Amino acid sequence: MFSYLGRGRATDRPNRSSKKIRYQIKNITRNQSAITQAQKAFGWRAFVSNAPLSILSIEQAVLA
């Protein structure tokens, strides 16, 4: 893609060109040791439950 910089239609003004590049991911592998190390560094975990709070408290959900 080619375009002029600035306003107007003069052909002697500076221009720029850009190229669109598209990458496609074909293979993904998990680096489990890096994931485990990062989780330890974060110091937290996410817990998800669809049980209502009246049945399962937050403490009970974490222990379960």
Predicted model as a PDB file, atoms N, CA, C, CB and O in Angstrom, pLDDT in the B-factor column:
MODEL        1                                                                  
ATOM      1  N   MET A   1       0.853  -1.171   0.000  1.00 63.00           N  
ATOM      2  CA  MET A   1       0.000   0.000   0.000  1.00 63.00           C  
ATOM      3  C   MET A   1       0.894   1.227   0.000  1.00 63.00           C  
ATOM      4  CB  MET A   1      -0.968   0.002   1.221  1.00 63.00           C  
ATOM      5  O   MET A   1       1.874   1.286   0.743  1.00 63.00           O  
ATOM      6  N   PHE A   2       0.566   2.193  -0.819  1.00 61.00           N  
ATOM      7  CA  PHE A   2       1.367   3.395  -0.980  1.00 61.00           C  
ATOM      8  C   PHE A   2       0.495   4.601  -0.684  1.00 61.00           C  
ATOM      9  CB  PHE A   2       1.972   3.482  -2.407  1.00 61.00           C  
ATOM     10  O   PHE A   2      -0.650   4.661  -1.133  1.00 61.00           O  
ATOM     11  N   SER A   3       1.019   5.567   0.069  1.00 69.00           N  
ATOM     12  CA  SER A   3       0.253   6.782   0.347  1.00 69.00           C  
ATOM     13  C   SER A   3       1.204   7.946   0.564  1.00 69.00           C  
ATOM     14  CB  SER A   3      -0.663   6.592   1.580  1.00 69.00           C  
ATOM     15  O   SER A   3       2.345   7.769   0.990  1.00 69.00           O  
ATOM     16  N   TYR A   4       0.714   9.126   0.265  1.00 62.00           N  
ATOM     17  CA  TYR A   4       1.487  10.338   0.503  1.00 62.00           C  
ATOM     18  C   TYR A   4       1.281  10.825   1.922  1.00 62.00           C  
ATOM     19  CB  TYR A   4       1.102  11.431  -0.494  1.00 62.00           C  
ATOM     20  O   TYR A   4       0.224  10.608   2.514  1.00 62.00           O  
ATOM     21  N   LEU A   5       2.295  11.485   2.471  1.00 65.00           N  
ATOM     22  CA  LEU A   5       2.191  12.083   3.798  1.00 65.00           C  
ATOM     23  C   LEU A   5       1.762  13.529   3.661  1.00 65.00           C  
ATOM     24  CB  LEU A   5       3.530  11.980   4.565  1.00 65.00           C  
ATOM     25  O   LEU A   5       2.195  14.221   2.739  1.00 65.00           O  
ATOM     26  N   GLY A   6       0.923  13.989   4.559  1.00 63.00           N  
ATOM     27  CA  GLY A   6       0.519  15.389   4.565  1.00 63.00           C  
ATOM     28  C   GLY A   6      -0.657  15.661   3.646  1.00 63.00           C  
ATOM     29  O   GLY A   6      -1.265  14.753   3.081  1.00 63.00           O  
ATOM     30  N   ARG A   7      -0.953  16.953   3.517  1.00 67.00           N  
ATOM     31  CA  ARG A   7      -2.108  17.385   2.745  1.00 67.00           C  
ATOM     32  C   ARG A   7      -1.704  17.761   1.331  1.00 67.00           C  
ATOM     33  CB  ARG A   7      -2.795  18.561   3.426  1.00 67.00           C  
ATOM     34  O   ARG A   7      -0.530  18.015   1.059  1.00 67.00           O  
ATOM     35  N   GLY A   8      -2.673  17.795   0.437  1.00 65.00           N  
ATOM     36  CA  GLY A   8      -2.429  18.251  -0.928  1.00 65.00           C  
ATOM     37  C   GLY A   8      -2.186  17.122  -1.893  1.00 65.00           C  
ATOM     38  O   GLY A   8      -2.234  15.944  -1.537  1.00 65.00           O  
ATOM     39  N   ARG A   9      -1.915  17.519  -3.164  1.00 68.00           N  
ATOM     40  CA  ARG A   9      -1.752  16.525  -4.213  1.00 68.00           C  
ATOM     41  C   ARG A   9      -0.392  16.621  -4.910  1.00 68.00           C  
ATOM     42  CB  ARG A   9      -2.858  16.675  -5.230  1.00 68.00           C  
ATOM     43  O   ARG A   9      -0.204  16.005  -5.959  1.00 68.00           O  
ATOM     44  N   ALA A  10       0.534  17.355  -4.370  1.00 66.00           N  
ATOM     45  CA  ALA A  10       1.845  17.489  -5.006  1.00 66.00           C  
ATOM     46  C   ALA A  10       2.549  16.132  -5.027  1.00 66.00           C  
ATOM     47  CB  ALA A  10       2.713  18.544  -4.264  1.00 66.00           C  
ATOM     48  O   ALA A  10       2.518  15.392  -4.045  1.00 66.00           O  
ATOM     49  N   THR A  11       3.176  15.820  -6.143  1.00 67.00           N  
ATOM     50  CA  THR A  11       3.824  14.516  -6.285  1.00 67.00           C  
ATOM     51  C   THR A  11       5.231  14.494  -5.703  1.00 67.00           C  
ATOM     52  CB  THR A  11       3.876  14.122  -7.740  1.00 67.00           C  
ATOM     53  O   THR A  11       5.821  13.422  -5.578  1.00 67.00           O  
ATOM     54  N   ASP A  12       5.780  15.645  -5.347  1.00 70.00           N  
ATOM     55  CA  ASP A  12       7.143  15.682  -4.825  1.00 70.00           C  
ATOM     56  C   ASP A  12       7.191  15.678  -3.296  1.00 70.00           C  
ATOM     57  CB  ASP A  12       7.856  16.904  -5.350  1.00 70.00           C  
ATOM     58  O   ASP A  12       8.251  15.910  -2.715  1.00 70.00           O  
ATOM     59  N   ARG A  13       6.089  15.425  -2.657  1.00 70.00           N  
ATOM     60  CA  ARG A  13       6.085  15.401  -1.195  1.00 70.00           C  
ATOM     61  C   ARG A  13       6.440  14.001  -0.690  1.00 70.00           C  
ATOM     62  CB  ARG A  13       4.705  15.840  -0.646  1.00 70.00           C  
ATOM     63  O   ARG A  13       6.370  13.028  -1.442  1.00 70.00           O  
ATOM     64  N   PRO A  14       6.819  13.905   0.578  1.00 70.00           N  
ATOM     65  CA  PRO A  14       7.218  12.597   1.104  1.00 70.00           C  
ATOM     66  C   PRO A  14       6.065  11.590   1.042  1.00 70.00           C  
ATOM     67  CB  PRO A  14       7.714  12.738   2.550  1.00 70.00           C  
ATOM     68  O   PRO A  14       4.890  11.953   1.102  1.00 70.00           O  
ATOM     69  N   ASN A  15       6.436  10.337   0.923  1.00 69.00           N  
ATOM     70  CA  ASN A  15       5.422   9.293   0.863  1.00 69.00           C  
ATOM     71  C   ASN A  15       5.847   8.136   1.746  1.00 69.00           C  
ATOM     72  CB  ASN A  15       5.194   8.817  -0.590  1.00 69.00           C  
ATOM     73  O   ASN A  15       6.975   8.081   2.236  1.00 69.00           O  
ATOM     74  N   ARG A  16       4.941   7.240   1.932  1.00 73.00           N  
ATOM     75  CA  ARG A  16       5.238   6.042   2.718  1.00 73.00           C  
ATOM     76  C   ARG A  16       4.556   4.854   2.058  1.00 73.00           C  
ATOM     77  CB  ARG A  16       4.771   6.202   4.203  1.00 73.00           C  
ATOM     78  O   ARG A  16       3.544   4.988   1.370  1.00 73.00           O  
ATOM     79  N   SER A  17       5.129   3.717   2.286  1.00 72.00           N  
ATOM     80  CA  SER A  17       4.493   2.501   1.797  1.00 72.00           C  
ATOM     81  C   SER A  17       4.408   1.531   2.963  1.00 72.00           C  
ATOM     82  CB  SER A  17       5.280   1.877   0.590  1.00 72.00           C  
ATOM     83  O   SER A  17       5.275   1.517   3.836  1.00 72.00           O  
ATOM     84  N   SER A  18       3.390   0.748   2.970  1.00 75.00           N  
ATOM     85  CA  SER A  18       3.215  -0.241   4.029  1.00 75.00           C  
ATOM     86  C   SER A  18       2.773  -1.553   3.397  1.00 75.00           C  
ATOM     87  CB  SER A  18       2.182   0.243   5.093  1.00 75.00           C  
ATOM     88  O   SER A  18       2.173  -1.582   2.323  1.00 75.00           O  
ATOM     89  N   LYS A  19       3.084  -2.620   4.088  1.00 82.00           N  
ATOM     90  CA  LYS A  19       2.739  -3.937   3.603  1.00 82.00           C  
ATOM     91  C   LYS A  19       1.963  -4.654   4.696  1.00 82.00           C  
ATOM     92  CB  LYS A  19       4.004  -4.736   3.188  1.00 82.00           C  
ATOM     93  O   LYS A  19       2.380  -4.661   5.854  1.00 82.00           O  
ATOM     94  N   LYS A  20       0.855  -5.247   4.339  1.00 88.00           N  
ATOM     95  CA  LYS A  20       0.068  -6.022   5.291  1.00 88.00           C  
ATOM     96  C   LYS A  20       0.601  -7.446   5.302  1.00 88.00           C  
ATOM     97  CB  LYS A  20      -1.451  -5.994   4.932  1.00 88.00           C  
ATOM     98  O   LYS A  20       0.751  -8.078   4.257  1.00 88.00           O  
ATOM     99  N   ILE A  21       0.883  -7.936   6.498  1.00 91.00           N  
ATOM    100  CA  ILE A  21       1.379  -9.293   6.661  1.00 91.00           C  
ATOM    101  C   ILE A  21       0.382 -10.062   7.509  1.00 91.00           C  
ATOM    102  CB  ILE A  21       2.798  -9.307   7.307  1.00 91.00           C  
ATOM    103  O   ILE A  21      -0.075  -9.567   8.540  1.00 91.00           O  
ATOM    104  N   ARG A  22       0.046 -11.255   7.086  1.00 94.00           N  
ATOM    105  CA  ARG A  22      -0.899 -12.085   7.821  1.00 94.00           C  
ATOM    106  C   ARG A  22      -0.189 -13.357   8.247  1.00 94.00           C  
ATOM    107  CB  ARG A  22      -2.158 -12.408   6.963  1.00 94.00           C  
ATOM    108  O   ARG A  22       0.412 -14.057   7.432  1.00 94.00           O  
ATOM    109  N   TYR A  23      -0.269 -13.644   9.540  1.00 93.00           N  
ATOM    110  CA  TYR A  23       0.332 -14.852  10.080  1.00 93.00           C  
ATOM    111  C   TYR A  23      -0.769 -15.840  10.426  1.00 93.00           C  
ATOM    112  CB  TYR A  23       1.202 -14.537  11.320  1.00 93.00           C  
ATOM    113  O   TYR A  23      -1.848 -15.447  10.872  1.00 93.00           O  
ATOM    114  N   GLN A  24      -0.499 -17.103  10.224  1.00 94.00           N  
ATOM    115  CA  GLN A  24      -1.472 -18.134  10.541  1.00 94.00           C  
ATOM    116  C   GLN A  24      -0.788 -19.160  11.451  1.00 94.00           C  
ATOM    117  CB  GLN A  24      -2.037 -18.809   9.236  1.00 94.00           C  
ATOM    118  O   GLN A  24       0.232 -19.746  11.090  1.00 94.00           O  
ATOM    119  N   ILE A  25      -1.370 -19.364  12.639  1.00 92.00           N  
ATOM    120  CA  ILE A  25      -0.821 -20.321  13.595  1.00 92.00           C  
ATOM    121  C   ILE A  25      -1.306 -21.708  13.212  1.00 92.00           C  
ATOM    122  CB  ILE A  25      -1.234 -19.968  15.059  1.00 92.00           C  
ATOM    123  O   ILE A  25      -2.507 -21.948  13.084  1.00 92.00           O  
ATOM    124  N   LYS A  26      -0.366 -22.610  13.033  1.00 94.00           N  
ATOM    125  CA  LYS A  26      -0.730 -23.959  12.605  1.00 94.00           C  
ATOM    126  C   LYS A  26      -0.515 -24.995  13.689  1.00 94.00           C  
ATOM    127  CB  LYS A  26       0.055 -24.341  11.388  1.00 94.00           C  
ATOM    128  O   LYS A  26      -1.119 -26.066  13.634  1.00 94.00           O  
ATOM    129  N   ASN A  27       0.325 -24.712  14.670  1.00 94.00           N  
ATOM    130  CA  ASN A  27       0.622 -25.706  15.692  1.00 94.00           C  
ATOM    131  C   ASN A  27       0.889 -24.993  17.015  1.00 94.00           C  
ATOM    132  CB  ASN A  27       1.837 -26.586  15.279  1.00 94.00           C  
ATOM    133  O   ASN A  27       1.615 -24.000  17.058  1.00 94.00           O  
ATOM    134  N   ILE A  28       0.302 -25.503  18.083  1.00 93.00           N  
ATOM    135  CA  ILE A  28       0.498 -24.941  19.411  1.00 93.00           C  
ATOM    136  C   ILE A  28       0.897 -26.069  20.343  1.00 93.00           C  
ATOM    137  CB  ILE A  28      -0.785 -24.213  19.923  1.00 93.00           C  
ATOM    138  O   ILE A  28       0.292 -27.141  20.330  1.00 93.00           O  
ATOM    139  N   THR A  29       1.913 -25.824  21.146  1.00 94.00           N  
ATOM    140  CA  THR A  29       2.321 -26.802  22.157  1.00 94.00           C  
ATOM    141  C   THR A  29       2.379 -26.095  23.505  1.00 94.00           C  
ATOM    142  CB  THR A  29       3.707 -27.454  21.801  1.00 94.00           C  
ATOM    143  O   THR A  29       2.771 -24.932  23.599  1.00 94.00           O  
ATOM    144  N   ARG A  30       1.980 -26.822  24.545  1.00 94.00           N  
ATOM    145  CA  ARG A  30       2.006 -26.269  25.899  1.00 94.00           C  
ATOM    146  C   ARG A  30       3.370 -26.503  26.526  1.00 94.00           C  
ATOM    147  CB  ARG A  30       0.898 -26.895  26.772  1.00 94.00           C  
ATOM    148  O   ARG A  30       3.910 -27.607  26.466  1.00 94.00           O  
ATOM    149  N   ASN A  31       3.919 -25.464  27.122  1.00 95.00           N  
ATOM    150  CA  ASN A  31       5.155 -25.584  27.879  1.00 95.00           C  
ATOM    151  C   ASN A  31       4.732 -25.656  29.345  1.00 95.00           C  
ATOM    152  CB  ASN A  31       6.157 -24.370  27.599  1.00 95.00           C  
ATOM    153  O   ASN A  31       4.682 -24.637  30.034  1.00 95.00           O  
ATOM    154  N   GLN A  32       4.429 -26.865  29.815  1.00 95.00           N  
ATOM    155  CA  GLN A  32       3.839 -27.047  31.138  1.00 95.00           C  
ATOM    156  C   GLN A  32       4.750 -26.550  32.240  1.00 95.00           C  
ATOM    157  CB  GLN A  32       3.511 -28.501  31.367  1.00 95.00           C  
ATOM    158  O   GLN A  32       4.257 -26.010  33.231  1.00 95.00           O  
ATOM    159  N   SER A  33       6.056 -26.709  32.113  1.00 94.00           N  
ATOM    160  CA  SER A  33       6.956 -26.229  33.167  1.00 94.00           C  
ATOM    161  C   SER A  33       6.904 -24.708  33.274  1.00 94.00           C  
ATOM    162  CB  SER A  33       8.401 -26.691  32.896  1.00 94.00           C  
ATOM    163  O   SER A  33       6.938 -24.170  34.381  1.00 94.00           O  
ATOM    164  N   ALA A  34       6.823 -24.011  32.151  1.00 93.00           N  
ATOM    165  CA  ALA A  34       6.715 -22.552  32.186  1.00 93.00           C  
ATOM    166  C   ALA A  34       5.366 -22.118  32.749  1.00 93.00           C  
ATOM    167  CB  ALA A  34       6.914 -21.966  30.781  1.00 93.00           C  
ATOM    168  O   ALA A  34       5.292 -21.120  33.467  1.00 93.00           O  
ATOM    169  N   ILE A  35       4.309 -22.843  32.438  1.00 91.00           N  
ATOM    170  CA  ILE A  35       2.975 -22.522  32.962  1.00 91.00           C  
ATOM    171  C   ILE A  35       2.955 -22.698  34.475  1.00 91.00           C  
ATOM    172  CB  ILE A  35       1.891 -23.414  32.301  1.00 91.00           C  
ATOM    173  O   ILE A  35       2.446 -21.839  35.196  1.00 91.00           O  
ATOM    174  N   THR A  36       3.509 -23.812  34.958  1.00 90.00           N  
ATOM    175  CA  THR A  36       3.551 -24.072  36.397  1.00 90.00           C  
ATOM    176  C   THR A  36       4.376 -23.020  37.119  1.00 90.00           C  
ATOM    177  CB  THR A  36       4.121 -25.463  36.675  1.00 90.00           C  
ATOM    178  O   THR A  36       3.987 -22.545  38.186  1.00 90.00           O  
ATOM    179  N   GLN A  37       5.502 -22.657  36.546  1.00 90.00           N  
ATOM    180  CA  GLN A  37       6.358 -21.636  37.159  1.00 90.00           C  
ATOM    181  C   GLN A  37       5.645 -20.285  37.208  1.00 90.00           C  
ATOM    182  CB  GLN A  37       7.683 -21.508  36.382  1.00 90.00           C  
ATOM    183  O   GLN A  37       5.751 -19.568  38.203  1.00 90.00           O  
ATOM    184  N   ALA A  38       4.933 -19.936  36.166  1.00 87.00           N  
ATOM    185  CA  ALA A  38       4.194 -18.672  36.145  1.00 87.00           C  
ATOM    186  C   ALA A  38       3.062 -18.687  37.165  1.00 87.00           C  
ATOM    187  CB  ALA A  38       3.634 -18.400  34.740  1.00 87.00           C  
ATOM    188  O   ALA A  38       2.817 -17.674  37.820  1.00 87.00           O  
ATOM    189  N   GLN A  39       2.366 -19.815  37.316  1.00 83.00           N  
ATOM    190  CA  GLN A  39       1.288 -19.915  38.296  1.00 83.00           C  
ATOM    191  C   GLN A  39       1.821 -19.733  39.709  1.00 83.00           C  
ATOM    192  CB  GLN A  39       0.575 -21.262  38.172  1.00 83.00           C  
ATOM    193  O   GLN A  39       1.174 -19.096  40.541  1.00 83.00           O  
ATOM    194  N   LYS A  40       2.985 -20.283  39.982  1.00 84.00           N  
ATOM    195  CA  LYS A  40       3.586 -20.111  41.307  1.00 84.00           C  
ATOM    196  C   LYS A  40       3.968 -18.660  41.550  1.00 84.00           C  
ATOM    197  CB  LYS A  40       4.817 -21.007  41.458  1.00 84.00           C  
ATOM    198  O   LYS A  40       3.854 -18.166  42.671  1.00 84.00           O  
ATOM    199  N   ALA A  41       4.414 -17.985  40.523  1.00 84.00           N  
ATOM    200  CA  ALA A  41       4.812 -16.582  40.657  1.00 84.00           C  
ATOM    201  C   ALA A  41       3.596 -15.676  40.856  1.00 84.00           C  
ATOM    202  CB  ALA A  41       5.604 -16.133  39.422  1.00 84.00           C  
ATOM    203  O   ALA A  41       3.689 -14.658  41.542  1.00 84.00           O  
ATOM    204  N   PHE A  42       2.464 -16.037  40.262  1.00 81.00           N  
ATOM    205  CA  PHE A  42       1.261 -15.226  40.404  1.00 81.00           C  
ATOM    206  C   PHE A  42       0.738 -15.259  41.834  1.00 81.00           C  
ATOM    207  CB  PHE A  42       0.181 -15.707  39.441  1.00 81.00           C  
ATOM    208  O   PHE A  42       0.310 -14.231  42.359  1.00 81.00           O  
ATOM    209  N   GLY A  43       0.767 -16.410  42.460  1.00 75.00           N  
ATOM    210  CA  GLY A  43       0.293 -16.526  43.829  1.00 75.00           C  
ATOM    211  C   GLY A  43      -1.217 -16.553  43.967  1.00 75.00           C  
ATOM    212  O   GLY A  43      -1.725 -16.346  45.069  1.00 75.00           O  
ATOM    213  N   TRP A  44      -1.942 -16.796  42.915  1.00 74.00           N  
ATOM    214  CA  TRP A  44      -3.399 -16.867  42.995  1.00 74.00           C  
ATOM    215  C   TRP A  44      -3.902 -17.880  41.981  1.00 74.00           C  
ATOM    216  CB  TRP A  44      -4.044 -15.474  42.750  1.00 74.00           C  
ATOM    217  O   TRP A  44      -3.191 -18.270  41.056  1.00 74.00           O  
ATOM    218  N   ARG A  45      -5.140 -18.294  42.177  1.00 73.00           N  
ATOM    219  CA  ARG A  45      -5.816 -19.195  41.258  1.00 73.00           C  
ATOM    220  C   ARG A  45      -7.246 -18.721  41.072  1.00 73.00           C  
ATOM    221  CB  ARG A  45      -5.778 -20.657  41.774  1.00 73.00           C  
ATOM    222  O   ARG A  45      -7.822 -18.077  41.949  1.00 73.00           O  
ATOM    223  N   ALA A  46      -7.796 -19.041  39.944  1.00 77.00           N  
ATOM    224  CA  ALA A  46      -9.192 -18.695  39.676  1.00 77.00           C  
ATOM    225  C   ALA A  46     -10.062 -19.914  39.951  1.00 77.00           C  
ATOM    226  CB  ALA A  46      -9.380 -18.199  38.207  1.00 77.00           C  
ATOM    227  O   ALA A  46      -9.758 -21.016  39.494  1.00 77.00           O  
ATOM    228  N   PHE A  47     -11.134 -19.717  40.692  1.00 76.00           N  
ATOM    229  CA  PHE A  47     -12.083 -20.781  40.994  1.00 76.00           C  
ATOM    230  C   PHE A  47     -13.433 -20.396  40.410  1.00 76.00           C  
ATOM    231  CB  PHE A  47     -12.187 -21.034  42.531  1.00 76.00           C  
ATOM    232  O   PHE A  47     -13.896 -19.267  40.570  1.00 76.00           O  
ATOM    233  N   VAL A  48     -14.057 -21.351  39.731  1.00 80.00           N  
ATOM    234  CA  VAL A  48     -15.349 -21.102  39.103  1.00 80.00           C  
ATOM    235  C   VAL A  48     -16.309 -22.196  39.528  1.00 80.00           C  
ATOM    236  CB  VAL A  48     -15.225 -21.040  37.553  1.00 80.00           C  
ATOM    237  O   VAL A  48     -15.960 -23.376  39.541  1.00 80.00           O  
ATOM    238  N   SER A  49     -17.525 -21.790  39.875  1.00 82.00           N  
ATOM    239  CA  SER A  49     -18.550 -22.749  40.236  1.00 82.00           C  
ATOM    240  C   SER A  49     -19.907 -22.189  39.831  1.00 82.00           C  
ATOM    241  CB  SER A  49     -18.506 -23.069  41.753  1.00 82.00           C  
ATOM    242  O   SER A  49     -20.133 -20.979  39.870  1.00 82.00           O  
ATOM    243  N   ASN A  50     -20.797 -23.081  39.446  1.00 86.00           N  
ATOM    244  CA  ASN A  50     -22.150 -22.636  39.132  1.00 86.00           C  
ATOM    245  C   ASN A  50     -23.106 -22.912  40.292  1.00 86.00           C  
ATOM    246  CB  ASN A  50     -22.651 -23.325  37.861  1.00 86.00           C  
ATOM    247  O   ASN A  50     -24.317 -22.738  40.156  1.00 86.00           O  
ATOM    248  N   ALA A  51     -22.561 -23.343  41.437  1.00 86.00           N  
ATOM    249  CA  ALA A  51     -23.390 -23.592  42.615  1.00 86.00           C  
ATOM    250  C   ALA A  51     -23.769 -22.257  43.266  1.00 86.00           C  
ATOM    251  CB  ALA A  51     -22.643 -24.509  43.633  1.00 86.00           C  
ATOM    252  O   ALA A  51     -22.919 -21.378  43.406  1.00 86.00           O  
ATOM    253  N   PRO A  52     -25.024 -22.099  43.659  1.00 87.00           N  
ATOM    254  CA  PRO A  52     -25.421 -20.850  44.305  1.00 87.00           C  
ATOM    255  C   PRO A  52     -24.760 -20.700  45.678  1.00 87.00           C  
ATOM    256  CB  PRO A  52     -26.948 -20.787  44.445  1.00 87.00           C  
ATOM    257  O   PRO A  52     -24.428 -21.689  46.331  1.00 87.00           O  
ATOM    258  N   LEU A  53     -24.579 -19.474  46.096  1.00 84.00           N  
ATOM    259  CA  LEU A  53     -23.919 -19.175  47.365  1.00 84.00           C  
ATOM    260  C   LEU A  53     -24.684 -19.753  48.549  1.00 84.00           C  
ATOM    261  CB  LEU A  53     -23.765 -17.672  47.535  1.00 84.00           C  
ATOM    262  O   LEU A  53     -24.084 -20.038  49.586  1.00 84.00           O  
ATOM    263  N   SER A  54     -26.006 -19.933  48.414  1.00 88.00           N  
ATOM    264  CA  SER A  54     -26.797 -20.501  49.508  1.00 88.00           C  
ATOM    265  C   SER A  54     -26.475 -21.981  49.740  1.00 88.00           C  
ATOM    266  CB  SER A  54     -28.287 -20.336  49.214  1.00 88.00           C  
ATOM    267  O   SER A  54     -26.678 -22.489  50.843  1.00 88.00           O  
ATOM    268  N   ILE A  55     -25.984 -22.665  48.730  1.00 89.00           N  
ATOM    269  CA  ILE A  55     -25.653 -24.087  48.862  1.00 89.00           C  
ATOM    270  C   ILE A  55     -24.167 -24.290  49.156  1.00 89.00           C  
ATOM    271  CB  ILE A  55     -26.040 -24.842  47.587  1.00 89.00           C  
ATOM    272  O   ILE A  55     -23.804 -25.138  49.971  1.00 89.00           O  
ATOM    273  N   LEU A  56     -23.313 -23.517  48.497  1.00 86.00           N  
ATOM    274  CA  LEU A  56     -21.873 -23.710  48.601  1.00 86.00           C  
ATOM    275  C   LEU A  56     -21.215 -22.358  48.859  1.00 86.00           C  
ATOM    276  CB  LEU A  56     -21.300 -24.373  47.312  1.00 86.00           C  
ATOM    277  O   LEU A  56     -21.247 -21.469  48.008  1.00 86.00           O  
ATOM    278  N   SER A  57     -20.616 -22.211  50.048  1.00 86.00           N  
ATOM    279  CA  SER A  57     -19.956 -20.945  50.364  1.00 86.00           C  
ATOM    280  C   SER A  57     -18.637 -20.839  49.603  1.00 86.00           C  
ATOM    281  CB  SER A  57     -19.713 -20.818  51.889  1.00 86.00           C  
ATOM    282  O   SER A  57     -18.173 -21.823  49.026  1.00 86.00           O  
ATOM    283  N   ILE A  58     -18.050 -19.686  49.599  1.00 81.00           N  
ATOM    284  CA  ILE A  58     -16.774 -19.476  48.901  1.00 81.00           C  
ATOM    285  C   ILE A  58     -15.692 -20.359  49.504  1.00 81.00           C  
ATOM    286  CB  ILE A  58     -16.348 -17.991  48.968  1.00 81.00           C  
ATOM    287  O   ILE A  58     -14.883 -20.941  48.780  1.00 81.00           O  
ATOM    288  N   GLU A  59     -15.676 -20.460  50.842  1.00 86.00           N  
ATOM    289  CA  GLU A  59     -14.676 -21.298  51.502  1.00 86.00           C  
ATOM    290  C   GLU A  59     -14.854 -22.763  51.122  1.00 86.00           C  
ATOM    291  CB  GLU A  59     -14.760 -21.135  53.025  1.00 86.00           C  
ATOM    292  O   GLU A  59     -13.877 -23.462  50.856  1.00 86.00           O  
ATOM    293  N   GLN A  60     -16.096 -23.226  51.095  1.00 86.00           N  
ATOM    294  CA  GLN A  60     -16.367 -24.614  50.726  1.00 86.00           C  
ATOM    295  C   GLN A  60     -15.985 -24.883  49.258  1.00 86.00           C  
ATOM    296  CB  GLN A  60     -17.856 -24.942  50.958  1.00 86.00           C  
ATOM    297  O   GLN A  60     -15.475 -25.956  48.933  1.00 86.00           O  
ATOM    298  N   ALA A  61     -16.232 -23.916  48.393  1.00 81.00           N  
ATOM    299  CA  ALA A  61     -15.881 -24.071  46.978  1.00 81.00           C  
ATOM    300  C   ALA A  61     -14.370 -24.185  46.800  1.00 81.00           C  
ATOM    301  CB  ALA A  61     -16.421 -22.887  46.157  1.00 81.00           C  
ATOM    302  O   ALA A  61     -13.894 -24.987  45.997  1.00 81.00           O  
ATOM    303  N   VAL A  62     -13.615 -23.380  47.550  1.00 80.00           N  
ATOM    304  CA  VAL A  62     -12.157 -23.428  47.452  1.00 80.00           C  
ATOM    305  C   VAL A  62     -11.634 -24.751  47.990  1.00 80.00           C  
ATOM    306  CB  VAL A  62     -11.520 -22.253  48.213  1.00 80.00           C  
ATOM    307  O   VAL A  62     -10.705 -25.324  47.422  1.00 80.00           O  
ATOM    308  N   LEU A  63     -12.217 -25.243  49.078  1.00 82.00           N  
ATOM    309  CA  LEU A  63     -11.770 -26.508  49.649  1.00 82.00           C  
ATOM    310  C   LEU A  63     -12.167 -27.700  48.785  1.00 82.00           C  
ATOM    311  CB  LEU A  63     -12.334 -26.675  51.044  1.00 82.00           C  
ATOM    312  O   LEU A  63     -11.468 -28.713  48.760  1.00 82.00           O  
ATOM    313  N   ALA A  64     -13.277 -27.579  48.084  1.00 75.00           N  
ATOM    314  CA  ALA A  64     -13.735 -28.684  47.235  1.00 75.00           C  
ATOM    315  C   ALA A  64     -12.901 -28.756  45.977  1.00 75.00           C  
ATOM    316  CB  ALA A  64     -15.221 -28.524  46.876  1.00 75.00           C  
ATOM    317  O   ALA A  64     -13.131 -29.621  45.132  1.00 75.00           O  
TER     318      ALA A  64                                                      
ENDMDL                                                                          
END                                                                             
